[in-house]
Amino acid sequence: MGAGKTTVGRTVARRLGYAFVDSDHEIEARCGVRIPVIFDHEGESGFRDREAQAIDELTQREGIVLATGGGAVLRPENRSRLKARGTVVYLRASPHDLWLRTRHDRNRPLLQTQDPKGRLEALYAERDPLYREVADFVIETGKPSVAQLANMVLMQLEMSGWIAAATGGTEAHPDTDADVDADAERSQDTKTDDHA
């Protein structure tokens, strides 16, 4: 949530020549409403059901970079599908950095509380071990620019053999995909995590 999965994922996808998909945007497109409206009408549980269905379908695609919502790792079936179907990159940010990046964002229902910073710290404590469980790579977001973060993701993929170095680090390994998860990523592609 707020780690930059969508922005970095889009950049990585472009450089790989892959399609970029954000699971939260996909859910909104399918429902025709924003995520806060889904939370209002169906609660977090209803949203998580929709999210699990979307992740199951999206992780079966090839040639994509998938950014997942930050809470996607809460469900064991999501973690299992991400891990089995792709390469997961966890874009890790500290709770303080996440708060600075999300404090004015009204499209994050879990942060619409009296103490959003405290809520972020609690979410981080709960989710960080789950992100680490599923991640093939953990990249600290800190101060690097989007371009630098994308370069770090691509470098990790290249060093692992996922990207063929002979093409200057832009050709994906033929039998694998990658997931970019600013909170976590995985699939027959590259996946990342970001939302509530």
Contacts in CASP RR format, 6 or more apart in sequence:
PFRMAT RR
TARGET T0000
AUTHOR 0000-0000-0000
METHOD contacts of the structure
MODEL  1
MGAGKTTVGRTVARRLGYAFVDSDHEIEARCGVRIPVIFDHEGESGFRDR
EAQAIDELTQREGIVLATGGGAVLRPENRSRLKARGTVVYLRASPHDLWL
RTRHDRNRPLLQTQDPKGRLEALYAERDPLYREVADFVIETGKPSVAQLA
NMVLMQLEMSGWIAAATGGTEAHPDTDADVDADAERSQDTKTDDHA
1 69 0 8 1.000
1 70 0 8 1.000
1 71 0 8 1.000
1 98 0 8 1.000
1 102 0 8 1.000
1 108 0 8 1.000
1 110 0 8 1.000
1 111 0 8 1.000
1 120 0 8 1.000
1 123 0 8 1.000
1 183 0 8 1.000
1 193 0 8 1.000
1 194 0 8 1.000
1 195 0 8 1.000
1 196 0 8 1.000
2 93 0 8 1.000
2 98 0 8 1.000
2 101 0 8 1.000
2 102 0 8 1.000
2 182 0 8 1.000
2 183 0 8 1.000
2 194 0 8 1.000
3 91 0 8 1.000
3 92 0 8 1.000
3 93 0 8 1.000
3 98 0 8 1.000
3 101 0 8 1.000
3 141 0 8 1.000
3 182 0 8 1.000
3 183 0 8 1.000
3 193 0 8 1.000
3 194 0 8 1.000
4 91 0 8 1.000
4 93 0 8 1.000
4 101 0 8 1.000
4 141 0 8 1.000
4 146 0 8 1.000
4 149 0 8 1.000
4 182 0 8 1.000
4 192 0 8 1.000
4 194 0 8 1.000
5 22 0 8 1.000
5 67 0 8 1.000
5 68 0 8 1.000
5 69 0 8 1.000
5 70 0 8 1.000
5 91 0 8 1.000
5 180 0 8 1.000
5 181 0 8 1.000
5 182 0 8 1.000
5 183 0 8 1.000
5 185 0 8 1.000
5 192 0 8 1.000
5 193 0 8 1.000
5 194 0 8 1.000
6 22 0 8 1.000
6 67 0 8 1.000
6 182 0 8 1.000
6 192 0 8 1.000
6 194 0 8 1.000
7 146 0 8 1.000
8 91 0 8 1.000
8 146 0 8 1.000
8 149 0 8 1.000
8 150 0 8 1.000
8 153 0 8 1.000
8 180 0 8 1.000
8 182 0 8 1.000
8 192 0 8 1.000
9 20 0 8 1.000
9 65 0 8 1.000
9 67 0 8 1.000
9 150 0 8 1.000
9 153 0 8 1.000
9 180 0 8 1.000
9 182 0 8 1.000
9 190 0 8 1.000
9 192 0 8 1.000
10 20 0 8 1.000
10 65 0 8 1.000
10 67 0 8 1.000
11 146 0 8 1.000
11 147 0 8 1.000
11 149 0 8 1.000
11 150 0 8 1.000
12 18 0 8 1.000
12 65 0 8 1.000
12 150 0 8 1.000
12 153 0 8 1.000
12 154 0 8 1.000
12 178 0 8 1.000
12 180 0 8 1.000
12 190 0 8 1.000
13 19 0 8 1.000
13 20 0 8 1.000
13 64 0 8 1.000
13 65 0 8 1.000
13 190 0 8 1.000
14 20 0 8 1.000
15 150 0 8 1.000
15 154 0 8 1.000
15 170 0 8 1.000
16 65 0 8 1.000
16 154 0 8 1.000
16 163 0 8 1.000
16 170 0 8 1.000
16 172 0 8 1.000
16 178 0 8 1.000
16 190 0 8 1.000
17 170 0 8 1.000
18 63 0 8 1.000
18 64 0 8 1.000
18 65 0 8 1.000
18 172 0 8 1.000
18 177 0 8 1.000
18 178 0 8 1.000
18 189 0 8 1.000
18 190 0 8 1.000
19 63 0 8 1.000
19 64 0 8 1.000
19 65 0 8 1.000
20 64 0 8 1.000
20 65 0 8 1.000
20 67 0 8 1.000
21 58 0 8 1.000
21 61 0 8 1.000
21 64 0 8 1.000
21 65 0 8 1.000
21 66 0 8 1.000
21 67 0 8 1.000
22 66 0 8 1.000
22 67 0 8 1.000
22 194 0 8 1.000
23 51 0 8 1.000
23 54 0 8 1.000
23 55 0 8 1.000
23 58 0 8 1.000
23 66 0 8 1.000
23 67 0 8 1.000
23 68 0 8 1.000
23 69 0 8 1.000
23 72 0 8 1.000
23 195 0 8 1.000
24 35 0 8 1.000
24 51 0 8 1.000
24 67 0 8 1.000
24 68 0 8 1.000
24 69 0 8 1.000
24 194 0 8 1.000
24 195 0 8 1.000
26 54 0 8 1.000
26 58 0 8 1.000
27 35 0 8 1.000
27 38 0 8 1.000
27 47 0 8 1.000
27 50 0 8 1.000
27 51 0 8 1.000
27 54 0 8 1.000
28 34 0 8 1.000
28 35 0 8 1.000
28 38 0 8 1.000
30 50 0 8 1.000
30 54 0 8 1.000
31 37 0 8 1.000
31 38 0 8 1.000
31 50 0 8 1.000
34 107 0 8 1.000
35 47 0 8 1.000
35 107 0 8 1.000
35 109 0 8 1.000
35 195 0 8 1.000
35 196 0 8 1.000
36 106 0 8 1.000
36 107 0 8 1.000
36 109 0 8 1.000
36 112 0 8 1.000
38 46 0 8 1.000
38 47 0 8 1.000
38 50 0 8 1.000
39 47 0 8 1.000
39 109 0 8 1.000
39 196 0 8 1.000
40 109 0 8 1.000
42 49 0 8 1.000
42 50 0 8 1.000
44 109 0 8 1.000
44 110 0 8 1.000
48 71 0 8 1.000
48 74 0 8 1.000
48 75 0 8 1.000
51 68 0 8 1.000
51 69 0 8 1.000
51 71 0 8 1.000
51 72 0 8 1.000
51 75 0 8 1.000
51 78 0 8 1.000
52 75 0 8 1.000
52 77 0 8 1.000
52 78 0 8 1.000
55 68 0 8 1.000
55 72 0 8 1.000
55 78 0 8 1.000
55 81 0 8 1.000
55 82 0 8 1.000
56 77 0 8 1.000
56 81 0 8 1.000
58 64 0 8 1.000
58 66 0 8 1.000
58 187 0 8 1.000
59 66 0 8 1.000
59 81 0 8 1.000
59 82 0 8 1.000
59 85 0 8 1.000
59 86 0 8 1.000
59 179 0 8 1.000
59 186 0 8 1.000
59 187 0 8 1.000
59 188 0 8 1.000
59 189 0 8 1.000
59 191 0 8 1.000
60 85 0 8 1.000
60 188 0 8 1.000
61 187 0 8 1.000
61 188 0 8 1.000
61 189 0 8 1.000
62 177 0 8 1.000
62 188 0 8 1.000
62 189 0 8 1.000
63 172 0 8 1.000
63 177 0 8 1.000
63 188 0 8 1.000
63 189 0 8 1.000
64 177 0 8 1.000
64 187 0 8 1.000
64 188 0 8 1.000
64 189 0 8 1.000
64 190 0 8 1.000
65 178 0 8 1.000
65 179 0 8 1.000
65 180 0 8 1.000
65 189 0 8 1.000
65 190 0 8 1.000
65 191 0 8 1.000
65 192 0 8 1.000
66 179 0 8 1.000
66 180 0 8 1.000
66 185 0 8 1.000
66 186 0 8 1.000
66 187 0 8 1.000
66 189 0 8 1.000
66 190 0 8 1.000
66 191 0 8 1.000
66 192 0 8 1.000
67 180 0 8 1.000
67 181 0 8 1.000
67 182 0 8 1.000
67 185 0 8 1.000
67 191 0 8 1.000
67 192 0 8 1.000
67 193 0 8 1.000
67 194 0 8 1.000
68 78 0 8 1.000
68 82 0 8 1.000
68 179 0 8 1.000
68 181 0 8 1.000
68 183 0 8 1.000
68 184 0 8 1.000
68 185 0 8 1.000
68 191 0 8 1.000
68 192 0 8 1.000
68 193 0 8 1.000
68 194 0 8 1.000
68 195 0 8 1.000
69 181 0 8 1.000
69 183 0 8 1.000
69 193 0 8 1.000
69 194 0 8 1.000
69 195 0 8 1.000
69 196 0 8 1.000
70 127 0 8 1.000
70 181 0 8 1.000
70 182 0 8 1.000
70 183 0 8 1.000
70 184 0 8 1.000
70 193 0 8 1.000
70 194 0 8 1.000
70 195 0 8 1.000
70 196 0 8 1.000
71 123 0 8 1.000
71 127 0 8 1.000
71 183 0 8 1.000
71 193 0 8 1.000
71 195 0 8 1.000
71 196 0 8 1.000
72 78 0 8 1.000
72 82 0 8 1.000
72 181 0 8 1.000
72 183 0 8 1.000
72 184 0 8 1.000
72 193 0 8 1.000
73 79 0 8 1.000
73 82 0 8 1.000
73 127 0 8 1.000
73 130 0 8 1.000
73 131 0 8 1.000
73 133 0 8 1.000
73 134 0 8 1.000
73 181 0 8 1.000
73 183 0 8 1.000
73 184 0 8 1.000
73 193 0 8 1.000
74 126 0 8 1.000
74 127 0 8 1.000
74 130 0 8 1.000
79 130 0 8 1.000
79 133 0 8 1.000
79 134 0 8 1.000
81 186 0 8 1.000
81 187 0 8 1.000
82 88 0 8 1.000
82 134 0 8 1.000
82 179 0 8 1.000
82 181 0 8 1.000
82 184 0 8 1.000
82 185 0 8 1.000
82 186 0 8 1.000
82 187 0 8 1.000
82 191 0 8 1.000
83 134 0 8 1.000
83 186 0 8 1.000
84 186 0 8 1.000
85 177 0 8 1.000
85 186 0 8 1.000
85 187 0 8 1.000
85 188 0 8 1.000
86 176 0 8 1.000
86 177 0 8 1.000
86 178 0 8 1.000
86 179 0 8 1.000
86 186 0 8 1.000
86 187 0 8 1.000
86 188 0 8 1.000
86 189 0 8 1.000
86 190 0 8 1.000
86 191 0 8 1.000
87 136 0 8 1.000
87 137 0 8 1.000
87 157 0 8 1.000
87 160 0 8 1.000
87 162 0 8 1.000
87 176 0 8 1.000
87 177 0 8 1.000
87 178 0 8 1.000
87 179 0 8 1.000
87 185 0 8 1.000
87 186 0 8 1.000
87 187 0 8 1.000
87 189 0 8 1.000
87 190 0 8 1.000
87 191 0 8 1.000
88 134 0 8 1.000
88 135 0 8 1.000
88 136 0 8 1.000
88 137 0 8 1.000
88 179 0 8 1.000
88 181 0 8 1.000
88 184 0 8 1.000
88 185 0 8 1.000
88 186 0 8 1.000
88 191 0 8 1.000
89 135 0 8 1.000
89 136 0 8 1.000
89 137 0 8 1.000
89 138 0 8 1.000
89 139 0 8 1.000
89 153 0 8 1.000
89 156 0 8 1.000
89 178 0 8 1.000
89 179 0 8 1.000
89 180 0 8 1.000
89 181 0 8 1.000
89 184 0 8 1.000
89 185 0 8 1.000
89 190 0 8 1.000
89 191 0 8 1.000
89 192 0 8 1.000
90 131 0 8 1.000
90 132 0 8 1.000
90 134 0 8 1.000
90 135 0 8 1.000
90 137 0 8 1.000
90 138 0 8 1.000
90 139 0 8 1.000
90 181 0 8 1.000
90 182 0 8 1.000
90 183 0 8 1.000
90 184 0 8 1.000
90 185 0 8 1.000
90 193 0 8 1.000
91 139 0 8 1.000
91 141 0 8 1.000
91 149 0 8 1.000
91 180 0 8 1.000
91 181 0 8 1.000
91 182 0 8 1.000
91 183 0 8 1.000
91 185 0 8 1.000
91 192 0 8 1.000
91 193 0 8 1.000
92 128 0 8 1.000
92 131 0 8 1.000
92 138 0 8 1.000
92 139 0 8 1.000
92 140 0 8 1.000
92 141 0 8 1.000
93 101 0 8 1.000
93 140 0 8 1.000
93 141 0 8 1.000
93 142 0 8 1.000
93 182 0 8 1.000
94 124 0 8 1.000
94 142 0 8 1.000
95 117 0 8 1.000
95 118 0 8 1.000
95 120 0 8 1.000
95 121 0 8 1.000
95 124 0 8 1.000
96 117 0 8 1.000
97 141 0 8 1.000
97 142 0 8 1.000
98 120 0 8 1.000
98 124 0 8 1.000
99 116 0 8 1.000
99 117 0 8 1.000
99 120 0 8 1.000
102 108 0 8 1.000
102 111 0 8 1.000
102 116 0 8 1.000
102 120 0 8 1.000
103 116 0 8 1.000
103 117 0 8 1.000
105 111 0 8 1.000
106 112 0 8 1.000
108 195 0 8 1.000
108 196 0 8 1.000
109 196 0 8 1.000
110 119 0 8 1.000
110 123 0 8 1.000
110 196 0 8 1.000
111 119 0 8 1.000
111 120 0 8 1.000
111 196 0 8 1.000
113 119 0 8 1.000
127 183 0 8 1.000
130 184 0 8 1.000
131 138 0 8 1.000
131 181 0 8 1.000
131 183 0 8 1.000
131 184 0 8 1.000
131 193 0 8 1.000
132 138 0 8 1.000
134 181 0 8 1.000
134 184 0 8 1.000
134 186 0 8 1.000
135 181 0 8 1.000
135 184 0 8 1.000
135 185 0 8 1.000
135 186 0 8 1.000
136 160 0 8 1.000
136 186 0 8 1.000
137 153 0 8 1.000
137 156 0 8 1.000
137 157 0 8 1.000
137 160 0 8 1.000
139 149 0 8 1.000
139 152 0 8 1.000
139 153 0 8 1.000
139 156 0 8 1.000
141 149 0 8 1.000
141 182 0 8 1.000
144 152 0 8 1.000
153 180 0 8 1.000
153 190 0 8 1.000
154 163 0 8 1.000
154 169 0 8 1.000
154 170 0 8 1.000
157 163 0 8 1.000
157 178 0 8 1.000
157 190 0 8 1.000
158 165 0 8 1.000
158 169 0 8 1.000
161 173 0 8 1.000
162 172 0 8 1.000
162 173 0 8 1.000
162 176 0 8 1.000
162 178 0 8 1.000
163 169 0 8 1.000
163 170 0 8 1.000
163 171 0 8 1.000
163 172 0 8 1.000
163 173 0 8 1.000
164 171 0 8 1.000
164 172 0 8 1.000
164 173 0 8 1.000
172 178 0 8 1.000
176 188 0 8 1.000
177 187 0 8 1.000
177 188 0 8 1.000
177 189 0 8 1.000
177 190 0 8 1.000
178 185 0 8 1.000
178 187 0 8 1.000
178 189 0 8 1.000
178 190 0 8 1.000
178 191 0 8 1.000
179 185 0 8 1.000
179 186 0 8 1.000
179 187 0 8 1.000
179 189 0 8 1.000
179 190 0 8 1.000
179 191 0 8 1.000
179 192 0 8 1.000
180 190 0 8 1.000
180 191 0 8 1.000
180 192 0 8 1.000
181 191 0 8 1.000
181 192 0 8 1.000
181 193 0 8 1.000
181 194 0 8 1.000
182 192 0 8 1.000
182 193 0 8 1.000
182 194 0 8 1.000
183 192 0 8 1.000
183 193 0 8 1.000
183 194 0 8 1.000
184 191 0 8 1.000
184 192 0 8 1.000
184 193 0 8 1.000
185 191 0 8 1.000
185 192 0 8 1.000
185 193 0 8 1.000
END
